[in-house]
Amino acid sequence: MPQPSRKRSTATSTSRRSRKRLRFIAAVRFANGHRERFSVDNASNHDEARQMVFDELDDVAAVLISDYR
């Protein structure tokens, strides 16, 4: 006979669902004039996303960070 399933705590399942994964998009212009967009998924805020772009890419002239919708 199968054992009854455990009830899950509503507090833990609610907090996991309410944590929205932040995602940013970076519009990058390079020193040679080339432009490209990148998705930044591991940053916790705009400043961190901007710093990640500068850390990962070379010859960056300008960066614009926006929320990804």
CORHU-V859504 format. One record per run of one state. SS is the DSSP state (H for helix, E for strand, C for the rest). FROM is the first residue (numbers start at 1). LEN is the number of residues. Records with the same first field share a line. If there is no record, write none. Layout:
BEGIN
SS: FROM-LEN  FROM-LEN
END
This chain:
BEGIN
C: 1-9  19-5  31-4  41-5  57-3  68-2
H: 10-9  46-11
E: 24-7  35-6  60-8
END
